[in-house]
Structure formats: structure tokens, C-alpha cells
């Protein structure tokens, strides 16, 4: 299976563990990812809040750069996924916007006809295209004994079209279950992490992050599995600040779901980016895993 691939800006820096684990897991599952040549930033959330046309034009450029023979585009970042999908839908539903966007693209010799490219998230590809049987067949280290809280965040579940469910999605739950892990009931799984709120109002940002950590702790989760670089950054990078602000003592590793998948597949932890997180996951994994996996972790 071959897909166009949009890595997103975070893949080159703070989310390099996500990028590495996506590539490793994709290779093992036979998913061929062809990176878009000369891709540009999707603008995150800021562009749309300032100028919709500019935002759409910047994002549509990436869609226009997808090679004609590829009809599907994979974006691992939830925000990138949402922006790409939203732009495609806006252009399709509002021809006036589509015409203006293509006028902008024409300056660079590009054109995009909405609907030509189907935007997918990596989770969707693994669950729907690869499927349970193929995933289970690749598991060499069943994650028995590991309690995982699946965190989707608020971006990937936005109701652009009928999908996995906006309030209580289940695709990651199912995937982690196929790996042998115990998936906890996590009511906060689609709640917002605050995004860039840490740069605007720390008290509000810390409260949003605290709620996610509290919910996982109440469920007795060992690790939170996420699917967005911003979510991972907020819960991992600001966990210490949240503890200081509220007088709590959360020590929950925040790991990308593809790292968890790769671990179950027997891929070397270093190749999956383990160790780049601030709240270390290895001590938890070694303590919770069965003997075979604990030995392989070193």
C-alpha cells in the first residue's frame, strides 16, 4: 500500500520519536510512505484564526503537491490532519473559496481540485487498511500487564465527516487491545490538552493538562498513548510545572501510539524514539511487562 506522506514540522524536532516510530511501524506493516516534495507548514491553529483564505491557500499547497498517481495522504499529527482535511472540505463545499485558493496556488504553478486526495491519519490506516489480523500477526511481545490510557485529543475527532466518534472514539482502544495491552476506560480521551494555551494563560492551560493526568491516574493507567505532537508536548513537557502548580505528583509517561505498536512488534526501543520523552517510559515498561519483554528492553 502506497500513500503520500505529510510529516509536519514537529517531526523534525520535538516529535522526532513519533516520526521514527511511524516509519518503523509502516515499514514492518508494508505501508509505503512517500513524503511530499517541498511540503510546507500547515499553519497549526494560528492561520485559521487570523485569515481563512491565507490558511487554506497555505494548506492546499500541500494537497496540490501530492503526485497524481497517489490518491491518499497520511498525516500523523492530529492538527495537520485536521487542517488538511478541513481545507479540502471547505474548498469542496464553498466553490468561491476554492476558486480564490486556486488563484493563489496558480502563482506557484499549482492547482488543486477538492476531493482528489483523501486525507488519512496514521491510526486510521493501521486499523482500517491493515486490520486486526495483520496487526496481531506482527506481535512478538504481547503487552500483557500494561495498562494504557488512549488519548485522541480534540483535533482528530472533529466532526468533519462520519468517523470514529467525536466524544468517545475507539479505534486506538481496539488497536492497543490487539497488542495484548489492557486498555483502561479513559473518559478524558477526547478532551482538549490546551494547545498553545500555555503561552496565553498558564493557569487555564495547567488545569486542562491536570484533568487529563488525573483521569488517567484514576483509571490506574501506566502510560498515556497519544497521537498528536502538541498533546504529547503539553502532557509530558509541562507535567512537572503542573505538579508544582497544583502540588500533585503525577509521573505518567506520555508515549506515541506508534511507539507502543512498534514495541509489541519487537522493534528496538531506540529505533522507536524511546528515551526522548521527559517522563521516562522505560522504568514503567520494565516493571509492568512480562519477563520476555523486560529482558529485551535491557
C-alpha positions as CSV (number, residue, x, y, z in Angstrom):
1,X,0.0,0.0,0.0
2,X,1.4,3.4,-1.0
3,X,0.4,6.7,0.4
4,X,1.6,10.3,0.1
5,X,3.1,11.4,3.4
6,X,2.9,14.7,5.2
7,X,5.3,14.6,8.2
8,X,4.6,18.1,9.6
9,X,7.0,20.5,11.3
10,X,7.1,18.7,14.6
11,X,8.5,15.6,13.1
12,X,11.8,17.4,12.6
13,X,12.2,18.4,16.3
14,X,10.1,17.7,19.4
15,X,8.1,14.9,17.8
16,X,11.1,13.1,16.2
17,X,10.1,10.0,18.2
18,X,6.8,10.0,16.5
19,X,8.4,10.3,13.1
20,X,10.8,7.5,13.8
21,X,8.2,5.1,15.2
22,X,5.7,5.9,12.3
23,X,8.4,5.0,9.8
24,X,9.5,1.8,11.6
25,X,5.9,0.5,12.0
26,X,4.9,1.5,8.5
27,X,7.9,-0.5,7.1
28,X,7.0,-3.6,9.1
29,X,3.4,-3.4,8.0
30,X,4.2,-2.9,4.4
31,X,2.8,0.7,4.3
32,X,4.8,2.7,1.8
33,X,5.0,6.4,2.7
34,X,6.2,8.8,0.0
35,X,7.0,12.2,1.5
36,X,5.5,15.2,-0.3
37,X,8.3,17.0,-2.1
38,X,8.8,20.6,-0.8
39,X,5.9,20.4,1.7
40,X,5.3,23.4,3.9
41,X,3.9,24.1,7.4
42,X,0.1,23.6,7.8
43,X,-0.1,26.7,9.9
44,X,-1.2,24.8,13.0
45,X,-4.2,26.6,14.6
46,X,-3.0,30.2,14.2
47,X,-3.6,30.7,10.5
48,X,-7.3,29.9,10.5
49,X,-7.8,32.3,13.5
50,X,-6.3,35.1,11.5
51,X,-7.2,34.7,7.8
52,X,-9.2,31.8,6.4
53,X,-8.2,32.3,2.8
54,X,-4.5,32.6,3.6
55,X,-4.7,29.5,5.8
56,X,-6.5,27.5,3.1
57,X,-4.0,28.5,0.4
58,X,-1.0,27.6,2.5
59,X,-2.5,24.2,3.4
60,X,-3.9,23.5,-0.1
61,X,-0.4,23.9,-1.5
62,X,0.5,20.6,0.2
63,X,-2.5,18.9,-1.3
64,X,-1.6,20.2,-4.7
65,X,1.9,18.8,-4.4
66,X,0.6,15.2,-3.9
67,X,1.7,13.3,-7.0
68,X,-1.2,12.5,-9.4
69,X,-0.8,8.7,-9.0
70,X,-1.3,8.9,-5.3
71,X,-4.9,9.4,-4.1
72,X,-4.4,9.2,-0.3
73,X,-2.3,11.4,2.1
74,X,-1.2,10.3,5.5
75,X,-0.6,12.9,8.3
76,X,0.4,11.6,11.7
77,X,-0.1,14.9,13.5
78,X,-3.7,15.4,14.6
79,X,-3.6,19.2,13.9
80,X,-2.0,18.7,10.4
81,X,-4.6,16.0,9.7
82,X,-7.5,18.3,10.7
83,X,-6.1,21.3,8.7
84,X,-5.6,19.3,5.5
85,X,-9.0,17.6,5.8
86,X,-10.8,20.9,6.7
87,X,-9.2,22.7,3.7
88,X,-10.2,20.0,1.3
89,X,-13.8,20.1,2.6
90,X,-14.0,24.0,2.6
91,X,-12.9,24.1,-1.0
92,X,-15.5,21.4,-1.9
93,X,-18.4,22.9,0.0
94,X,-17.6,26.6,-0.9
95,X,-16.6,26.9,-4.6
96,X,-15.9,30.6,-4.1
97,X,-13.2,29.8,-1.5
98,X,-11.9,27.0,-3.8
99,X,-11.6,29.4,-6.7
100,X,-9.7,32.0,-4.6
101,X,-7.4,29.3,-3.2
102,X,-6.6,28.1,-6.7
103,X,-6.0,31.7,-7.8
104,X,-3.4,31.9,-5.0
105,X,-1.9,28.5,-6.0
106,X,-1.7,29.5,-9.6
107,X,1.0,32.0,-8.7
108,X,3.2,29.0,-8.0
109,X,2.0,27.0,-11.0
110,X,-0.2,24.7,-8.9
111,X,-3.9,23.8,-8.8
112,X,-5.9,21.6,-6.5
113,X,-9.4,20.1,-7.2
114,X,-11.1,19.3,-3.9
115,X,-11.7,15.6,-3.3
116,X,-8.7,14.4,-5.4
117,X,-6.8,13.5,-2.3
118,X,-8.2,11.6,0.7
119,X,-6.6,12.7,3.9
120,X,-5.9,10.0,6.4
121,X,-4.5,9.7,9.9
122,X,-1.9,7.0,10.6
123,X,-4.2,5.4,13.1
124,X,-6.9,5.1,10.6
125,X,-4.6,3.5,8.0
126,X,-3.3,0.9,10.5
127,X,-6.8,0.0,11.9
128,X,-8.9,0.2,8.7
129,X,-6.5,-0.7,5.9
130,X,-4.1,-3.1,7.6
131,X,-6.6,-4.6,10.1
132,X,-6.7,-6.7,13.2
133,X,-5.4,-10.0,11.7
134,X,-2.3,-8.4,10.1
135,X,-1.5,-6.4,13.2
136,X,-1.9,-9.4,15.6
137,X,0.3,-11.5,13.3
138,X,3.2,-9.0,13.8
139,X,3.0,-9.0,17.6
140,X,6.1,-10.8,19.1
141,X,5.9,-9.1,22.5
142,X,2.2,-9.1,23.7
143,X,1.8,-6.1,26.1
144,X,0.1,-8.2,28.8
145,X,0.2,-6.4,32.1
146,X,0.5,-2.9,30.7
147,X,-2.4,-0.6,31.4
148,X,-2.8,2.1,28.7
149,X,-5.0,5.2,28.5
150,X,-5.7,6.0,24.9
151,X,-5.7,9.8,24.3
152,X,-7.0,11.1,21.0
153,X,-7.2,14.8,21.8
154,X,-9.8,17.2,20.3
155,X,-8.4,17.7,16.8
156,X,-8.6,14.3,15.1
157,X,-12.2,13.6,16.3
158,X,-13.7,16.8,14.9
159,X,-17.0,16.0,13.1
160,X,-15.9,16.8,9.6
161,X,-17.4,13.6,8.4
162,X,-18.8,10.4,9.9
163,X,-15.9,8.7,11.6
164,X,-14.9,7.1,14.8
165,X,-16.9,9.2,17.1
166,X,-16.4,12.8,18.4
167,X,-17.0,12.1,22.1
168,X,-15.7,8.6,22.8
169,X,-13.6,7.3,19.8
170,X,-12.5,3.7,20.0
171,X,-10.0,3.0,17.1
172,X,-6.9,3.4,19.3
173,X,-8.6,1.4,22.0
174,X,-9.1,-1.5,19.6
175,X,-5.5,-1.3,18.2
176,X,-3.9,-1.3,21.6
177,X,-6.1,-4.2,22.6
178,X,-4.9,-6.2,19.6
179,X,-1.3,-5.8,21.0
180,X,-2.4,-7.5,24.2
181,X,-2.4,-4.4,26.4
182,X,-5.2,-3.6,29.0
183,X,-6.9,-0.5,27.7
184,X,-8.4,1.4,30.5
185,X,-11.7,3.3,30.4
186,X,-10.5,6.9,29.9
187,X,-13.3,9.4,29.9
188,X,-11.0,12.3,29.0
189,X,-9.7,10.7,25.8
190,X,-11.2,13.3,23.5
191,X,-10.8,16.4,25.8
192,X,-8.6,19.3,24.8
193,X,-5.0,19.5,26.1
194,X,-5.0,23.2,25.8
195,X,-2.9,23.5,22.6
196,X,-0.9,26.7,22.8
197,X,-2.8,27.9,25.9
198,X,0.4,27.6,27.9
199,X,1.6,30.7,26.0
200,X,-1.6,32.6,26.8
201,X,-2.8,31.6,30.3
202,X,-0.8,29.2,32.3
203,X,-3.4,28.6,35.0
204,X,-6.0,27.6,32.4
205,X,-3.5,25.5,30.5
206,X,-2.3,23.7,33.6
207,X,-5.9,22.9,34.6
208,X,-6.6,21.3,31.3
209,X,-3.5,19.2,31.4
210,X,-4.2,18.3,35.1
211,X,-7.6,16.9,34.2
212,X,-6.1,14.6,31.6
213,X,-3.4,13.3,34.0
214,X,-5.9,13.0,36.9
215,X,-8.3,11.0,34.7
216,X,-5.5,8.6,33.7
217,X,-4.3,8.2,37.2
218,X,-7.9,7.5,38.5
219,X,-8.0,4.7,35.8
220,X,-4.7,3.3,37.2
221,X,-3.1,3.7,33.8
222,X,0.6,3.1,33.5
223,X,1.1,5.2,30.3
224,X,-0.9,7.6,28.2
225,X,-0.7,6.7,24.5
226,X,-1.3,9.8,22.3
227,X,-1.4,10.7,18.6
228,X,-0.5,14.4,18.4
229,X,2.8,16.1,19.0
230,X,1.2,19.1,20.7
231,X,-0.7,16.8,23.1
232,X,2.5,14.9,23.9
233,X,4.4,18.1,24.5
234,X,1.8,19.5,26.8
235,X,1.3,16.5,29.0
236,X,5.0,15.4,29.0
237,X,6.8,18.8,28.9
238,X,4.5,20.6,31.3
239,X,3.8,17.7,33.7
240,X,6.4,19.0,36.2
241,X,5.0,22.5,36.0
242,X,1.5,21.1,36.6
243,X,2.8,19.2,39.7
244,X,4.4,22.4,41.0
245,X,1.3,24.5,40.4
246,X,-1.2,22.1,42.0
247,X,1.0,20.3,44.5
248,X,0.5,17.0,42.7
249,X,2.9,14.2,41.9
250,X,2.0,12.8,38.5
251,X,4.6,10.7,36.9
252,X,2.8,9.4,33.8
253,X,4.9,8.7,30.7
254,X,3.3,10.1,27.5
255,X,4.2,8.0,24.5
256,X,3.0,8.0,20.9
257,X,0.8,5.1,20.0
258,X,3.1,4.1,17.2
259,X,5.9,3.6,19.8
260,X,3.7,1.2,21.6
261,X,2.8,-0.6,18.4
262,X,6.5,-0.9,17.5
263,X,7.4,-2.2,20.9
264,X,4.8,-5.0,20.6
265,X,6.2,-5.7,17.1
266,X,9.7,-6.3,18.6
267,X,11.3,-3.2,17.1
268,X,14.3,-2.0,19.1
269,X,13.2,0.8,21.6
270,X,15.9,3.2,20.4
271,X,14.6,3.0,16.9
272,X,11.2,4.0,18.1
273,X,12.4,7.1,19.9
274,X,12.1,5.8,23.5
275,X,14.2,7.9,25.8
276,X,13.3,11.2,24.2
277,X,10.3,11.7,26.5
278,X,10.8,13.7,29.7
279,X,8.9,11.4,32.0
280,X,10.8,8.2,31.3
281,X,8.7,5.3,30.0
282,X,11.4,2.5,30.2
283,X,11.2,2.1,34.0
284,X,7.5,1.6,33.8
285,X,7.7,-0.8,30.9
286,X,10.3,-2.9,32.6
287,X,8.3,-3.0,35.8
288,X,5.0,-3.9,34.1
289,X,5.9,-6.2,31.2
290,X,6.3,-9.9,31.3
291,X,9.8,-11.4,31.6
292,X,10.5,-11.8,27.9
293,X,9.8,-8.2,27.1
294,X,11.5,-6.9,30.2
295,X,14.7,-8.8,29.2
296,X,14.6,-7.4,25.6
297,X,14.4,-3.9,26.9
298,X,17.8,-4.3,28.6
